[in-house]
């Protein structure tokens, strides 16, 4: 994890992440956990109060951490259910890379279905 290398250079870091358990496994020095959709680590676009709160938690983690692998969770819930949030933030048309991966996945499922390895082909 990049944060460890930056820390080795003497610069303190804070990782704000939707995956705080994974960040701790990777031994991030200071972790701030948020339960937000991916791509929105600091909160909803245009919600300055939410973004400020996350930033304040990050600064608090920087000030309070007295031992390696410190973790502080932000007690803010995303105001929209997760399924709706992810659907709302996806583009209407998949990027070429995502479209290619989706096609490869469907092709692999169809091949597996043809050999009997799975019950149904991809739709």
N, CA, C and O atoms as CSV, one atom per row, in Angstrom:
chain,resi,resn,atom,element,x,y,z
A,1,UNK,N,N,0.843,-1.174,0.000
A,1,UNK,CA,C,0.000,0.000,0.000
A,1,UNK,C,C,0.890,1.239,0.000
A,1,UNK,O,O,1.865,1.327,0.747
A,2,UNK,N,N,0.538,2.170,-0.836
A,2,UNK,CA,C,1.320,3.386,-1.024
A,2,UNK,C,C,1.511,4.166,0.276
A,2,UNK,O,O,2.573,4.748,0.499
A,3,UNK,N,N,0.495,4.180,1.130
A,3,UNK,CA,C,0.585,4.943,2.384
A,3,UNK,C,C,1.788,4.523,3.221
A,3,UNK,O,O,2.423,5.367,3.853
A,4,UNK,N,N,2.106,3.241,3.234
A,4,UNK,CA,C,3.257,2.775,4.030
A,4,UNK,C,C,4.558,3.372,3.509
A,4,UNK,O,O,5.420,3.762,4.296
A,5,UNK,N,N,4.707,3.447,2.185
A,5,UNK,CA,C,5.933,3.997,1.609
A,5,UNK,C,C,6.044,5.496,1.884
A,5,UNK,O,O,7.134,6.003,2.150
A,6,UNK,N,N,4.929,6.192,1.821
A,6,UNK,CA,C,4.929,7.622,2.133
A,6,UNK,C,C,5.297,7.820,3.603
A,6,UNK,O,O,6.065,8.721,3.941
A,7,UNK,N,N,4.743,6.972,4.473
A,7,UNK,CA,C,5.069,7.031,5.906
A,7,UNK,C,C,6.560,6.798,6.137
A,7,UNK,O,O,7.169,7.461,6.977
A,8,UNK,N,N,7.151,5.860,5.398
A,8,UNK,CA,C,8.582,5.575,5.554
A,8,UNK,C,C,9.433,6.793,5.225
A,8,UNK,O,O,10.552,6.929,5.719
A,9,UNK,N,N,8.893,7.686,4.380
A,9,UNK,CA,C,9.600,8.920,4.036
A,9,UNK,C,C,9.373,10.004,5.089
A,9,UNK,O,O,9.874,11.120,4.957
A,10,UNK,N,N,8.610,9.666,6.144
A,10,UNK,CA,C,8.391,10.610,7.231
A,10,UNK,C,C,7.153,11.478,7.091
A,10,UNK,O,O,6.976,12.435,7.844
A,11,UNK,N,N,6.297,11.151,6.135
A,11,UNK,CA,C,5.078,11.937,5.925
A,11,UNK,C,C,3.881,11.140,6.438
A,11,UNK,O,O,3.596,10.064,5.913
A,12,UNK,N,N,3.176,11.641,7.448
A,12,UNK,CA,C,2.019,10.912,7.980
A,12,UNK,C,C,0.888,10.836,6.952
A,12,UNK,O,O,0.661,11.781,6.196
A,13,UNK,N,N,0.186,9.711,6.933
A,13,UNK,CA,C,-0.914,9.513,5.991
A,13,UNK,C,C,-2.166,9.036,6.708
A,13,UNK,O,O,-2.104,8.479,7.804
A,14,UNK,N,N,-3.301,9.268,6.066
A,14,UNK,CA,C,-4.589,8.734,6.503
A,14,UNK,C,C,-5.259,8.169,5.257
A,14,UNK,O,O,-5.352,8.851,4.237
A,15,UNK,N,N,-5.723,6.933,5.334
A,15,UNK,CA,C,-6.432,6.308,4.225
A,15,UNK,C,C,-7.922,6.361,4.535
A,15,UNK,O,O,-8.374,5.777,5.520
A,16,UNK,N,N,-8.691,7.063,3.694
A,16,UNK,CA,C,-10.149,7.099,3.814
A,16,UNK,C,C,-10.675,6.079,2.813
A,16,UNK,O,O,-10.435,6.197,1.611
A,17,UNK,N,N,-11.399,5.073,3.317
A,17,UNK,CA,C,-11.753,3.955,2.450
A,17,UNK,C,C,-13.101,3.329,2.780
A,17,UNK,O,O,-13.570,3.371,3.917
A,18,UNK,N,N,-13.708,2.747,1.747
A,18,UNK,CA,C,-14.936,1.976,1.923
A,18,UNK,C,C,-14.610,0.553,2.361
A,18,UNK,O,O,-15.515,-0.231,2.646
A,19,UNK,N,N,-13.335,0.219,2.416
A,19,UNK,CA,C,-12.884,-1.131,2.781
A,19,UNK,C,C,-11.882,-1.059,3.931
A,19,UNK,O,O,-10.719,-1.422,3.754
A,20,UNK,N,N,-12.314,-0.596,5.111
A,20,UNK,CA,C,-11.363,-0.415,6.212
A,20,UNK,C,C,-10.724,-1.714,6.695
A,20,UNK,O,O,-9.563,-1.707,7.105
A,21,UNK,N,N,-11.451,-2.823,6.657
A,21,UNK,CA,C,-10.849,-4.093,7.087
A,21,UNK,C,C,-9.707,-4.492,6.165
A,21,UNK,O,O,-8.666,-4.963,6.623
A,22,UNK,N,N,-9.904,-4.303,4.862
A,22,UNK,CA,C,-8.840,-4.617,3.907
A,22,UNK,C,C,-7.648,-3.681,4.108
A,22,UNK,O,O,-6.500,-4.121,4.052
A,23,UNK,N,N,-7.913,-2.409,4.338
A,23,UNK,CA,C,-6.817,-1.452,4.552
A,23,UNK,C,C,-6.001,-1.823,5.785
A,23,UNK,O,O,-4.781,-1.665,5.793
A,24,UNK,N,N,-6.662,-2.309,6.816
A,24,UNK,CA,C,-5.928,-2.737,8.015
A,24,UNK,C,C,-5.099,-3.983,7.719
A,24,UNK,O,O,-3.978,-4.115,8.209
A,25,UNK,N,N,-5.649,-4.895,6.919
A,25,UNK,CA,C,-4.871,-6.093,6.549
A,25,UNK,C,C,-3.622,-5.694,5.767
A,25,UNK,O,O,-2.582,-6.344,5.874
A,26,UNK,N,N,-3.729,-4.627,4.984
A,26,UNK,CA,C,-2.578,-4.150,4.216
A,26,UNK,C,C,-1.691,-3.255,5.064
A,26,UNK,O,O,-0.719,-2.679,4.576
A,27,UNK,N,N,-2.042,-3.147,6.350
A,27,UNK,CA,C,-1.263,-2.421,7.344
A,27,UNK,C,C,-1.150,-0.922,7.048
A,27,UNK,O,O,-0.084,-0.325,7.202
A,28,UNK,N,N,-2.260,-0.331,6.623
A,28,UNK,CA,C,-2.280,1.126,6.463
A,28,UNK,C,C,-2.084,1.757,7.841
A,28,UNK,O,O,-2.693,1.306,8.811
A,29,UNK,N,N,-1.256,2.778,7.945
A,29,UNK,CA,C,-0.950,3.369,9.251
A,29,UNK,C,C,-2.177,3.936,9.979
A,29,UNK,O,O,-2.351,3.693,11.173
A,30,UNK,N,N,-3.013,4.678,9.282
A,30,UNK,CA,C,-4.217,5.265,9.868
A,30,UNK,C,C,-5.348,5.068,8.876
A,30,UNK,O,O,-5.220,5.408,7.699
A,31,UNK,N,N,-6.458,4.517,9.353
A,31,UNK,CA,C,-7.584,4.199,8.471
A,31,UNK,C,C,-8.842,4.902,8.968
A,31,UNK,O,O,-9.171,4.849,10.153
A,32,UNK,N,N,-9.534,5.555,8.051
A,32,UNK,CA,C,-10.854,6.110,8.335
A,32,UNK,C,C,-11.837,5.339,7.463
A,32,UNK,O,O,-11.767,5.388,6.235
A,33,UNK,N,N,-12.754,4.626,8.114
A,33,UNK,CA,C,-13.723,3.804,7.396
A,33,UNK,C,C,-15.022,4.544,7.144
A,33,UNK,O,O,-15.571,5.185,8.041
A,34,UNK,N,N,-15.509,4.450,5.911
A,34,UNK,CA,C,-16.797,5.037,5.543
A,34,UNK,C,C,-17.645,3.956,4.880
A,34,UNK,O,O,-17.124,3.135,4.125
A,35,UNK,N,N,-18.938,3.951,5.154
A,35,UNK,CA,C,-19.852,3.005,4.509
A,35,UNK,C,C,-20.594,3.731,3.400
A,35,UNK,O,O,-21.805,3.942,3.468
A,36,UNK,N,N,-19.834,4.109,2.377
A,36,UNK,CA,C,-20.375,4.841,1.238
A,36,UNK,C,C,-20.128,4.019,-0.023
A,36,UNK,O,O,-19.289,3.118,-0.015
A,37,UNK,N,N,-20.855,4.320,-1.121
A,37,UNK,CA,C,-20.594,3.626,-2.383
A,37,UNK,C,C,-19.175,3.930,-2.882
A,37,UNK,O,O,-18.628,4.998,-2.611
A,38,UNK,N,N,-18.597,2.985,-3.607
A,38,UNK,CA,C,-17.264,3.185,-4.160
A,38,UNK,C,C,-17.241,4.447,-5.020
A,38,UNK,O,O,-18.197,4.757,-5.731
A,39,UNK,N,N,-16.139,5.152,-4.934
A,39,UNK,CA,C,-15.979,6.380,-5.688
A,39,UNK,C,C,-16.459,7.615,-4.944
A,39,UNK,O,O,-16.336,8.731,-5.448
A,40,UNK,N,N,-17.009,7.422,-3.741
A,40,UNK,CA,C,-17.551,8.546,-2.984
A,40,UNK,C,C,-17.010,8.539,-1.559
A,40,UNK,O,O,-17.768,8.690,-0.601
A,41,UNK,N,N,-15.706,8.364,-1.422
A,41,UNK,CA,C,-15.102,8.215,-0.095
A,41,UNK,C,C,-15.365,9.407,0.821
A,41,UNK,O,O,-15.423,9.247,2.040
A,42,UNK,N,N,-15.524,10.593,0.250
A,42,UNK,CA,C,-15.747,11.766,1.091
A,42,UNK,C,C,-17.204,12.195,1.128
A,42,UNK,O,O,-17.518,13.236,1.705
A,43,UNK,N,N,-18.097,11.427,0.533
A,43,UNK,CA,C,-19.520,11.730,0.635
A,43,UNK,C,C,-20.171,12.054,-0.686
A,43,UNK,O,O,-19.574,11.932,-1.756
A,44,UNK,N,N,-21.428,12.474,-0.573
A,44,UNK,CA,C,-22.230,12.770,-1.758
A,44,UNK,C,C,-21.733,14.035,-2.453
A,44,UNK,O,O,-21.333,14.997,-1.797
A,45,UNK,N,N,-21.762,14.026,-3.788
A,45,UNK,CA,C,-21.404,15.241,-4.522
A,45,UNK,C,C,-22.304,16.403,-4.092
A,45,UNK,O,O,-23.525,16.263,-4.018
A,46,UNK,N,N,-21.696,17.521,-3.818
A,46,UNK,CA,C,-22.445,18.708,-3.442
A,46,UNK,C,C,-22.838,18.784,-1.974
A,46,UNK,O,O,-23.390,19.796,-1.542
A,47,UNK,N,N,-22.569,17.743,-1.199
A,47,UNK,CA,C,-22.934,17.746,0.224
A,47,UNK,C,C,-21.712,18.158,1.045
A,47,UNK,O,O,-20.974,17.319,1.563
A,48,UNK,N,N,-21.522,19.467,1.146
A,48,UNK,CA,C,-20.330,20.000,1.812
A,48,UNK,C,C,-20.253,19.577,3.274
A,48,UNK,O,O,-19.159,19.344,3.789
A,49,UNK,N,N,-21.396,19.474,3.952
A,49,UNK,CA,C,-21.382,19.090,5.371
A,49,UNK,C,C,-20.886,17.657,5.540
A,49,UNK,O,O,-20.097,17.377,6.443
A,50,UNK,N,N,-21.341,16.753,4.681
A,50,UNK,CA,C,-20.899,15.359,4.756
A,50,UNK,C,C,-19.406,15.264,4.443
A,50,UNK,O,O,-18.662,14.574,5.141
A,51,UNK,N,N,-18.975,15.959,3.395
A,51,UNK,CA,C,-17.569,15.934,3.001
A,51,UNK,C,C,-16.686,16.520,4.100
A,51,UNK,O,O,-15.607,16.001,4.386
A,52,UNK,N,N,-17.150,17.591,4.702
A,52,UNK,CA,C,-16.382,18.207,5.794
A,52,UNK,C,C,-16.261,17.248,6.975
A,52,UNK,O,O,-15.198,17.150,7.589
A,53,UNK,N,N,-17.335,16.546,7.293
A,53,UNK,CA,C,-17.305,15.600,8.411
A,53,UNK,C,C,-16.272,14.501,8.170
A,53,UNK,O,O,-15.522,14.142,9.077
A,54,UNK,N,N,-16.233,13.970,6.955
A,54,UNK,CA,C,-15.247,12.928,6.643
A,54,UNK,C,C,-13.837,13.507,6.760
A,54,UNK,O,O,-12.953,12.870,7.331
A,55,UNK,N,N,-13.622,14.702,6.225
A,55,UNK,CA,C,-12.304,15.340,6.317
A,55,UNK,C,C,-11.914,15.580,7.778
A,55,UNK,O,O,-10.756,15.391,8.151
A,56,UNK,N,N,-12.877,15.996,8.601
A,56,UNK,CA,C,-12.590,16.203,10.026
A,56,UNK,C,C,-12.229,14.892,10.718
A,56,UNK,O,O,-11.358,14.870,11.588
A,57,UNK,N,N,-12.893,13.798,10.340
A,57,UNK,CA,C,-12.538,12.494,10.906
A,57,UNK,C,C,-11.117,12.096,10.491
A,57,UNK,O,O,-10.372,11.521,11.285
A,58,UNK,N,N,-10.749,12.403,9.248
A,58,UNK,CA,C,-9.392,12.086,8.789
A,58,UNK,C,C,-8.361,12.881,9.587
A,58,UNK,O,O,-7.333,12.336,9.988
A,59,UNK,N,N,-8.627,14.153,9.816
A,59,UNK,CA,C,-7.704,14.972,10.613
A,59,UNK,C,C,-7.654,14.488,12.060
A,59,UNK,O,O,-6.596,14.496,12.689
A,60,UNK,N,N,-8.800,14.071,12.580
A,60,UNK,CA,C,-8.837,13.525,13.944
A,60,UNK,C,C,-7.995,12.253,14.033
A,60,UNK,O,O,-7.267,12.052,15.005
A,61,UNK,N,N,-8.097,11.398,13.018
A,61,UNK,CA,C,-7.290,10.170,13.007
A,61,UNK,C,C,-5.806,10.515,12.993
A,61,UNK,O,O,-5.005,9.874,13.674
A,62,UNK,N,N,-5.453,11.511,12.228
A,62,UNK,CA,C,-4.056,11.937,12.162
A,62,UNK,C,C,-3.577,12.435,13.522
A,62,UNK,O,O,-2.449,12.153,13.927
A,63,UNK,N,N,-4.425,13.169,14.221
A,63,UNK,CA,C,-4.046,13.729,15.525
A,63,UNK,C,C,-4.070,12.696,16.648
A,63,UNK,O,O,-3.234,12.745,17.550
A,64,UNK,N,N,-5.021,11.759,16.602
A,64,UNK,CA,C,-5.220,10.822,17.716
A,64,UNK,C,C,-4.393,9.548,17.647
A,64,UNK,O,O,-4.132,8.931,18.680
A,65,UNK,N,N,-3.983,9.148,16.475
A,65,UNK,CA,C,-3.314,7.850,16.331
A,65,UNK,C,C,-2.035,7.811,17.153
A,65,UNK,O,O,-1.118,8.604,16.939
A,66,UNK,N,N,-1.988,6.882,18.092
A,66,UNK,CA,C,-0.791,6.732,18.926
A,66,UNK,C,C,-0.081,5.420,18.650
A,66,UNK,O,O,1.008,5.173,19.167
A,67,UNK,N,N,-0.702,4.578,17.833
A,67,UNK,CA,C,-0.114,3.280,17.501
A,67,UNK,C,C,-0.362,2.992,16.028
A,67,UNK,O,O,-1.294,3.538,15.437
A,68,UNK,N,N,0.465,2.136,15.429
A,68,UNK,CA,C,0.250,1.776,14.027
A,68,UNK,C,C,-1.111,1.113,13.827
A,68,UNK,O,O,-1.683,0.533,14.750
A,69,UNK,N,N,-1.601,1.215,12.617
A,69,UNK,CA,C,-2.842,0.557,12.197
A,69,UNK,C,C,-4.059,1.056,12.976
A,69,UNK,O,O,-4.951,0.278,13.315
A,70,UNK,N,N,-4.086,2.335,13.250
A,70,UNK,CA,C,-5.204,2.996,13.930
A,70,UNK,C,C,-6.412,3.025,12.992
A,70,UNK,O,O,-6.258,3.200,11.783
A,71,UNK,N,N,-7.606,2.855,13.547
A,71,UNK,CA,C,-8.829,2.899,12.737
A,71,UNK,C,C,-9.884,3.757,13.421
A,71,UNK,O,O,-10.097,3.672,14.631
A,72,UNK,N,N,-10.539,4.586,12.612
A,72,UNK,CA,C,-11.641,5.421,13.069
A,72,UNK,C,C,-12.743,5.319,12.022
A,72,UNK,O,O,-12.503,5.593,10.846
A,73,UNK,N,N,-13.946,4.928,12.432
A,73,UNK,CA,C,-15.067,4.821,11.498
A,73,UNK,C,C,-15.924,6.079,11.565
A,73,UNK,O,O,-16.154,6.629,12.642
A,74,UNK,N,N,-16.391,6.527,10.409
A,74,UNK,CA,C,-17.252,7.700,10.319
A,74,UNK,C,C,-18.697,7.240,10.540
A,74,UNK,O,O,-19.188,6.393,9.794
A,75,UNK,N,N,-19.386,7.785,11.552
A,75,UNK,CA,C,-20.742,7.332,11.860
A,75,UNK,C,C,-21.823,8.016,11.019
A,75,UNK,O,O,-22.810,8.520,11.556
A,76,UNK,N,N,-21.634,8.028,9.716
A,76,UNK,CA,C,-22.613,8.631,8.807
A,76,UNK,C,C,-23.130,7.534,7.884
A,76,UNK,O,O,-22.347,6.776,7.311
A,77,UNK,N,N,-24.442,7.454,7.744
A,77,UNK,CA,C,-25.022,6.497,6.807
A,77,UNK,C,C,-25.300,7.201,5.492
A,77,UNK,O,O,-25.715,8.360,5.465
A,78,UNK,N,N,-25.065,6.482,4.399
A,78,UNK,CA,C,-25.393,7.015,3.084
A,78,UNK,C,C,-26.907,7.214,3.046
A,78,UNK,O,O,-27.643,6.309,3.441
A,79,UNK,N,N,-27.400,8.376,2.582
A,79,UNK,CA,C,-28.830,8.669,2.682
A,79,UNK,C,C,-29.733,7.907,1.702
A,79,UNK,O,O,-30.954,8.062,1.739
A,80,UNK,N,N,-29.152,7.103,0.848
A,80,UNK,CA,C,-29.916,6.321,-0.126
A,80,UNK,C,C,-29.507,4.867,0.049
A,80,UNK,O,O,-28.341,4.588,0.332
A,81,UNK,N,N,-30.455,3.919,-0.115
A,81,UNK,CA,C,-30.073,2.517,0.035
A,81,UNK,C,C,-28.986,2.157,-0.977
A,81,UNK,O,O,-28.919,2.734,-2.063
A,82,UNK,N,N,-28.149,1.213,-0.613
A,82,UNK,CA,C,-26.954,0.885,-1.394
A,82,UNK,C,C,-27.279,0.498,-2.831
A,82,UNK,O,O,-26.614,0.960,-3.758
A,83,UNK,N,N,-28.281,-0.335,-3.028
A,83,UNK,CA,C,-28.627,-0.780,-4.387
A,83,UNK,C,C,-28.998,0.414,-5.268
A,83,UNK,O,O,-28.543,0.514,-6.407
A,84,UNK,N,N,-29.816,1.306,-4.744
A,84,UNK,CA,C,-30.209,2.496,-5.505
A,84,UNK,C,C,-29.002,3.390,-5.758
A,84,UNK,O,O,-28.834,3.913,-6.860
A,85,UNK,N,N,-28.172,3.565,-4.751
A,85,UNK,CA,C,-26.995,4.427,-4.902
A,85,UNK,C,C,-26.078,3.926,-6.012
A,85,UNK,O,O,-25.631,4.712,-6.847
A,86,UNK,N,N,-25.797,2.628,-6.029
A,86,UNK,CA,C,-24.922,2.093,-7.073
A,86,UNK,C,C,-25.562,2.217,-8.447
A,86,UNK,O,O,-24.883,2.548,-9.419
A,87,UNK,N,N,-26.862,1.955,-8.538
A,87,UNK,CA,C,-27.545,2.058,-9.831
A,87,UNK,C,C,-27.532,3.507,-10.315
A,87,UNK,O,O,-27.294,3.763,-11.495
A,88,UNK,N,N,-27.788,4.456,-9.410
A,88,UNK,CA,C,-27.847,5.862,-9.792
A,88,UNK,C,C,-26.507,6.410,-10.269
A,88,UNK,O,O,-26.472,7.344,-11.070
A,89,UNK,N,N,-25.409,5.843,-9.788
A,89,UNK,CA,C,-24.102,6.387,-10.141
A,89,UNK,C,C,-23.416,5.637,-11.265
A,89,UNK,O,O,-22.272,5.938,-11.606
A,90,UNK,N,N,-24.104,4.661,-11.846
A,90,UNK,CA,C,-23.522,3.950,-12.978
A,90,UNK,C,C,-23.879,4.686,-14.267
A,90,UNK,O,O,-24.987,5.207,-14.393
A,91,UNK,N,N,-22.953,4.734,-15.223
A,91,UNK,CA,C,-23.286,5.381,-16.500
A,91,UNK,C,C,-24.324,4.551,-17.252
A,91,UNK,O,O,-24.417,3.338,-17.063
A,92,UNK,N,N,-25.104,5.218,-18.108
A,92,UNK,CA,C,-26.120,4.512,-18.894
A,92,UNK,C,C,-25.482,3.518,-19.855
A,92,UNK,O,O,-26.044,2.458,-20.126
A,93,UNK,N,N,-24.306,3.864,-20.368
A,93,UNK,CA,C,-23.586,2.986,-21.291
A,93,UNK,C,C,-22.276,2.585,-20.618
A,93,UNK,O,O,-21.522,3.436,-20.147
A,94,UNK,N,N,-22.019,1.289,-20.579
A,94,UNK,CA,C,-20.785,0.793,-19.957
A,94,UNK,C,C,-19.567,1.266,-20.739
A,94,UNK,O,O,-19.618,1.419,-21.959
A,95,UNK,N,N,-18.476,1.495,-20.023
A,95,UNK,CA,C,-17.226,1.857,-20.685
A,95,UNK,C,C,-16.773,0.678,-21.535
A,95,UNK,O,O,-17.196,-0.451,-21.286
A,96,UNK,N,N,-15.921,0.911,-22.537
A,96,UNK,CA,C,-15.459,-0.203,-23.370
A,96,UNK,C,C,-14.818,-1.328,-22.553
A,96,UNK,O,O,-15.019,-2.504,-22.856
A,97,UNK,N,N,-14.057,-0.979,-21.531
A,97,UNK,CA,C,-13.416,-2.010,-20.703
A,97,UNK,C,C,-14.427,-2.848,-19.948
A,97,UNK,O,O,-14.303,-4.072,-19.895
A,98,UNK,N,N,-15.429,-2.202,-19.362
A,98,UNK,CA,C,-16.468,-2.929,-18.626
A,98,UNK,C,C,-17.288,-3.779,-19.586
A,98,UNK,O,O,-17.616,-4.923,-19.271
A,99,UNK,N,N,-17.624,-3.237,-20.751
A,99,UNK,CA,C,-18.393,-4.000,-21.743
A,99,UNK,C,C,-17.622,-5.246,-22.176
A,99,UNK,O,O,-18.209,-6.319,-22.322
A,100,UNK,N,N,-16.308,-5.111,-22.381
A,100,UNK,CA,C,-15.488,-6.257,-22.779
A,100,UNK,C,C,-15.480,-7.317,-21.680
A,100,UNK,O,O,-15.638,-8.504,-21.964
A,101,UNK,N,N,-15.298,-6.894,-20.425
A,101,UNK,CA,C,-15.280,-7.856,-19.318
A,101,UNK,C,C,-16.631,-8.545,-19.156
A,101,UNK,O,O,-16.689,-9.741,-18.869
A,102,UNK,N,N,-17.710,-7.799,-19.338
A,102,UNK,CA,C,-19.048,-8.382,-19.242
A,102,UNK,C,C,-19.240,-9.441,-20.326
A,102,UNK,O,O,-19.766,-10.521,-20.059
A,103,UNK,N,N,-18.809,-9.126,-21.554
A,103,UNK,CA,C,-18.928,-10.092,-22.655
A,103,UNK,C,C,-18.092,-11.335,-22.373
A,103,UNK,O,O,-18.551,-12.456,-22.594
A,104,UNK,N,N,-16.877,-11.142,-21.891
A,104,UNK,CA,C,-16.025,-12.296,-21.566
A,104,UNK,C,C,-16.676,-13.174,-20.497
A,104,UNK,O,O,-16.639,-14.401,-20.588
A,105,UNK,N,N,-17.268,-12.544,-19.488
A,105,UNK,CA,C,-17.939,-13.300,-18.432
A,105,UNK,C,C,-19.107,-14.101,-18.969
A,105,UNK,O,O,-19.275,-15.271,-18.627
A,106,UNK,N,N,-19.920,-13.469,-19.813
A,106,UNK,CA,C,-21.059,-14.180,-20.411
A,106,UNK,C,C,-20.576,-15.329,-21.292
A,106,UNK,O,O,-21.129,-16.428,-21.252
A,107,UNK,N,N,-19.539,-15.064,-22.087
A,107,UNK,CA,C,-19.000,-16.125,-22.950
A,107,UNK,C,C,-18.505,-17.303,-22.115
A,107,UNK,O,O,-18.738,-18.458,-22.472
A,108,UNK,N,N,-17.827,-17.018,-21.013
A,108,UNK,CA,C,-17.322,-18.093,-20.149
A,108,UNK,C,C,-18.477,-18.879,-19.537
A,108,UNK,O,O,-18.412,-20.106,-19.459
A,109,UNK,N,N,-19.534,-18.191,-19.102
A,109,UNK,CA,C,-20.703,-18.889,-18.558
A,109,UNK,C,C,-21.377,-19.751,-19.619
A,109,UNK,O,O,-21.802,-20.872,-19.341
A,110,UNK,N,N,-21.472,-19.222,-20.828
A,110,UNK,CA,C,-22.091,-19.998,-21.905
A,110,UNK,C,C,-21.272,-21.243,-22.236
A,110,UNK,O,O,-21.836,-22.310,-22.478
A,111,UNK,N,N,-19.943,-21.114,-22.247
A,111,UNK,CA,C,-19.090,-22.293,-22.486
A,111,UNK,C,C,-19.265,-23.307,-21.362
A,111,UNK,O,O,-19.351,-24.510,-21.610
A,112,UNK,N,N,-19.317,-22.817,-20.128
A,112,UNK,CA,C,-19.501,-23.716,-18.985
A,112,UNK,C,C,-20.861,-24.403,-19.050
A,112,UNK,O,O,-20.977,-25.582,-18.716
A,113,UNK,N,N,-21.894,-23.671,-19.479
A,113,UNK,CA,C,-23.228,-24.271,-19.600
A,113,UNK,C,C,-23.239,-25.339,-20.689
A,113,UNK,O,O,-23.910,-26.363,-20.558
A,114,UNK,N,N,-22.496,-25.095,-21.759
A,114,UNK,CA,C,-22.451,-26.064,-22.858
A,114,UNK,C,C,-21.800,-27.375,-22.429
A,114,UNK,O,O,-22.121,-28.433,-22.969
A,115,UNK,N,N,-20.895,-27.311,-21.467
A,115,UNK,CA,C,-20.226,-28.534,-20.991
A,115,UNK,C,C,-20.925,-29.130,-19.777
A,115,UNK,O,O,-20.524,-30.180,-19.276
A,116,UNK,N,N,-21.981,-28.451,-19.304
A,116,UNK,CA,C,-22.703,-28.956,-18.135
A,116,UNK,C,C,-22.101,-28.523,-16.812
A,116,UNK,O,O,-22.535,-28.986,-15.757
A,117,UNK,N,N,-21.105,-27.638,-16.847
A,117,UNK,CA,C,-20.457,-27.193,-15.610
A,117,UNK,C,C,-21.351,-26.248,-14.800
A,117,UNK,O,O,-21.216,-26.162,-13.579
A,118,UNK,N,N,-22.256,-25.547,-15.470
A,118,UNK,CA,C,-23.256,-24.710,-14.794
A,118,UNK,C,C,-24.622,-25.041,-15.374
A,118,UNK,O,O,-24.725,-25.585,-16.474
A,119,UNK,N,N,-25.670,-24.710,-14.628
A,119,UNK,CA,C,-27.021,-25.088,-15.039
A,119,UNK,C,C,-27.561,-24.301,-16.221
A,119,UNK,O,O,-28.188,-24.873,-17.113
A,120,UNK,N,N,-27.323,-22.986,-16.237
A,120,UNK,CA,C,-27.933,-22.154,-17.270
A,120,UNK,C,C,-26.897,-21.255,-17.928
A,120,UNK,O,O,-25.945,-20.817,-17.281
A,121,UNK,N,N,-27.085,-20.978,-19.225
A,121,UNK,CA,C,-26.196,-20.021,-19.885
A,121,UNK,C,C,-26.493,-18.605,-19.401
A,121,UNK,O,O,-27.534,-18.345,-18.798
A,122,UNK,N,N,-25.570,-17.705,-19.674
A,122,UNK,CA,C,-25.750,-16.304,-19.289
A,122,UNK,C,C,-26.831,-15.671,-20.142
A,122,UNK,O,O,-26.985,-16.009,-21.315
A,123,UNK,N,N,-27.579,-14.753,-19.548
A,123,UNK,CA,C,-28.626,-14.066,-20.324
A,123,UNK,C,C,-28.116,-12.749,-20.843
A,123,UNK,O,O,-28.849,-12.025,-21.517
